[in-house]
């Protein structure tokens, strides 16, 4: 009887691990950029959909939050060609690790920005900054949250930024905690503009600082799942299970819904 209970307990643990893997890979991710290249002028889509980004002007490879990261100076930026994967209807999640040193020459910078559709925008407030989101559903709705609602952040520090939209409400997260929301309602507008990190619009809105682990999904991540990514990094999902015996690649257990 004791042996049967032991086998049952082991089976239950394995089942829970497998279910955890399915849950964590269930998200409809459309692109993941790890910034682990460490050289060259391209960033590769870890999701495997071919969404390669081109790095332009001033940049260098540095240590990131997980592995390597991409440092952009006041002229550097990343362009990712348009694809329908980057057009969202009523489900969206964007996440990125960033260490911003400055925003120049204007007070906002897109991280990312897709013109006429959406922008996760860092906003300079004197010697500090706040994170905001703007969604276009036929007209721009923002800033989300309202100015001064979210935390005032110091430059030169790593922070994890995330935003979700569920067709009704847009929410913004900093370091895994929701900082505010706003009702938007309806589908996000669609266009064919380039997706940009820095140099985001309006004669040049640039950042100075380092980027890491940029993820986009046609899904609504829970606060708990956002915290999982923030704390452990994407590559934690590469190898899971007892003694590493169960190995998966991101998306292999993805459930399309």
C-alpha positions in Angstrom: 0.0 0.0 0.0 2.8 2.4 0.9 4.5 1.7 -2.5 1.2 2.4 -4.3 0.9 5.7 -2.5 4.5 6.6 -3.4 3.9 5.8 -7.1 0.7 7.8 -7.0 2.5 10.8 -5.4 5.3 10.6 -8.0 2.8 10.5 -10.8 0.9 13.4 -9.4 4.0 15.5 -9.2 5.0 14.7 -12.8 1.4 15.5 -13.9 1.5 18.9 -12.1 4.9 19.7 -13.7 3.5 18.8 -17.2 0.4 20.9 -16.6 2.6 23.7 -15.4 4.6 23.5 -18.6 1.5 23.6 -20.7 0.1 26.5 -18.8 3.3 28.5 -19.1 3.6 27.8 -22.8 0.0 28.3 -23.5 0.4 32.0 -24.3 0.0 33.0 -27.9 3.4 34.5 -28.1 4.2 36.1 -31.5 7.8 37.1 -30.9 10.6 36.9 -28.2 13.8 38.8 -28.5 16.4 37.8 -25.9 19.2 40.2 -27.0 21.7 37.5 -26.3 23.5 37.7 -29.7 26.4 39.7 -28.2 27.6 40.8 -31.6 26.4 42.0 -35.0 23.6 44.4 -36.0 20.6 42.0 -35.8 18.3 40.7 -33.1 16.8 37.3 -33.6 13.3 36.2 -32.8 13.6 33.3 -30.3 10.0 32.3 -31.0 11.2 31.2 -34.5 8.8 33.2 -36.6 11.5 35.1 -38.3 10.9 38.5 -36.9 14.5 39.7 -37.1 15.2 43.3 -36.0 17.9 45.6 -37.4 19.9 47.7 -35.0 20.8 51.1 -36.3 23.3 53.8 -35.4 24.7 54.1 -31.9 24.7 50.8 -29.9 26.9 48.3 -28.2 26.4 44.8 -26.7 26.7 44.8 -22.9 25.6 42.6 -19.9 21.9 42.5 -19.7 19.4 41.4 -17.0 19.7 37.8 -18.2 22.8 37.1 -20.3 23.6 39.9 -22.8 21.7 43.1 -23.5 21.6 45.8 -26.1 22.7 49.3 -25.1 21.4 52.2 -27.2 22.8 55.7 -27.1 21.0 58.8 -28.0 21.1 57.9 -31.7 20.6 54.2 -31.6 17.3 52.3 -32.2 15.9 49.0 -33.4 13.6 48.5 -36.4 11.5 45.3 -36.8 9.6 45.1 -40.2 5.8 45.0 -40.1 4.0 41.7 -39.9 0.4 40.9 -39.2 1.7 39.2 -36.0 2.1 42.7 -34.6 -1.5 43.7 -35.3 -3.6 43.0 -32.3 -7.4 42.7 -31.9 -8.6 42.5 -28.3 -5.8 40.5 -26.7 -2.3 41.8 -26.2 0.7 41.5 -23.9 4.0 43.4 -24.2 6.9 42.9 -21.8 10.4 44.2 -21.7 13.3 44.5 -19.3 15.1 47.9 -19.5 17.6 50.0 -17.7 16.9 53.6 -18.9 19.7 56.1 -18.3 17.9 59.0 -20.1 15.2 60.0 -22.6 16.2 62.5 -25.2 15.6 65.0 -26.7 11.9 64.8 -26.0 10.1 63.6 -22.9 8.6 60.3 -24.3 10.2 57.3 -26.0 8.4 54.2 -27.4 9.5 50.8 -26.1 8.0 49.7 -28.5 5.9 51.9 -30.7 3.8 50.9 -33.7 2.6 54.1 -35.3 -1.2 54.5 -35.2 -1.7 51.3 -33.1 0.0 51.2 -29.7 3.0 52.4 -27.7 4.5 51.5 -24.4 6.1 54.8 -23.6 8.6 55.9 -21.0 7.9 59.4 -19.9 10.6 61.7 -18.5 9.7 63.7 -15.4 12.6 66.0 -14.7 15.3 63.7 -13.2 12.9 60.7 -13.0 10.5 58.8 -15.2 7.2 56.9 -15.3 6.0 54.2 -17.6 2.8 54.7 -19.7 0.8 52.9 -22.3 -1.3 54.3 -25.2 -3.7 52.3 -27.4 -5.3 53.5 -30.6 -8.8 52.1 -31.2 -9.7 54.7 -33.8 -8.1 57.5 -31.8 -5.3 57.4 -29.2 -6.4 56.5 -25.6 -3.9 57.4 -23.0 -1.9 58.0 -21.0 -2.4 54.8 -19.1 -2.3 55.1 -16.2 -3.0 58.8 -15.7 0.0 61.0 -15.1 1.4 60.7 -11.6 -0.6 57.5 -10.7 2.3 55.1 -11.3 5.6 55.1 -9.5 8.2 57.7 -10.1 11.3 55.7 -11.2 15.0 56.6 -11.1 17.1 56.5 -14.2 20.0 54.0 -14.3 18.0 51.1 -12.7 16.7 47.9 -14.1 12.9 47.6 -14.2 10.5 45.1 -15.8 7.7 46.8 -17.8 4.6 45.1 -19.0 1.2 45.9 -20.4 -1.9 43.9 -21.2 -5.1 44.6 -23.1 -8.2 42.4 -23.0 -10.5 44.3 -25.3 -11.9 46.3 -22.5 -9.2 47.4 -20.1 -5.5 48.2 -20.6 -3.3 47.6 -17.6 0.3 48.6 -17.0 2.8 46.7 -14.7 6.1 47.7 -13.3 8.3 45.1 -11.6 5.4 42.6 -11.7 2.9 44.8 -10.0 -0.1 46.5 -11.6 0.4 50.3 -11.4 -2.9 51.4 -13.0 -5.4 50.8 -15.8 -7.9 52.5 -18.1 -10.9 51.4 -20.1 -10.2 51.5 -23.8 -12.8 49.2 -25.4 -12.8 47.6 -28.8 -10.2 46.3 -31.3 -6.8 48.0 -31.6 -6.3 49.8 -34.9 -4.2 48.0 -37.5 -1.6 49.4 -39.9 1.6 48.4 -41.7 4.1 50.6 -39.9 7.5 49.4 -38.7 7.8 48.3 -35.0 10.5 50.4 -33.3 12.4 50.5 -30.1 13.6 54.0 -29.5 13.5 56.7 -32.3 9.8 56.1 -31.9 8.2 59.1 -33.7 7.9 62.8 -34.0 11.3 63.7 -35.4 13.1 61.4 -33.0 12.2 60.3 -29.5 15.3 58.4 -28.3 16.4 56.5 -25.1 19.8 55.9 -23.6 20.0 52.6 -21.9 20.0 48.8 -22.1 17.2 46.5 -23.3 16.6 42.8 -22.6 13.9 40.1 -23.0 11.3 41.7 -25.1 8.1 39.7 -25.6 4.9 40.2 -27.5 1.8 38.0 -27.3 -1.7 37.9 -28.7 -2.9 36.9 -25.2 -3.6 38.4 -21.8 -0.9 37.4 -19.3 -2.0 37.2 -15.7 0.0 39.2 -13.1 1.3 35.9 -11.8 2.7 34.9 -15.2 4.2 38.3 -15.7 6.0 37.8 -12.4 7.3 34.4 -13.5 8.9 35.9 -16.6 10.3 38.8 -14.6 11.8 36.7 -11.9 13.2 33.7 -13.9 13.6 34.9 -17.5 12.5 33.3 -20.7 15.2 30.6 -20.9 13.9 29.0 -17.7 11.3 27.3 -20.0 13.9 25.6 -22.1 14.5 22.8 -19.7 12.0 21.7 -17.1 11.2 18.5 -15.2 12.9 16.2 -12.7 16.7 16.2 -13.1 16.2 18.0 -16.4 14.9 14.9 -18.1 11.9 16.6 -19.6 13.2 19.2 -22.2 11.0 21.4 -24.2 11.5 24.3 -26.6 9.2 27.4 -26.2 6.0 26.8 -28.0 6.2 23.0 -28.5 3.5 22.5 -25.9 1.6 25.6 -26.9 -2.2 25.1 -27.0 -3.8 27.1 -29.7 -7.1 28.6 -28.6 
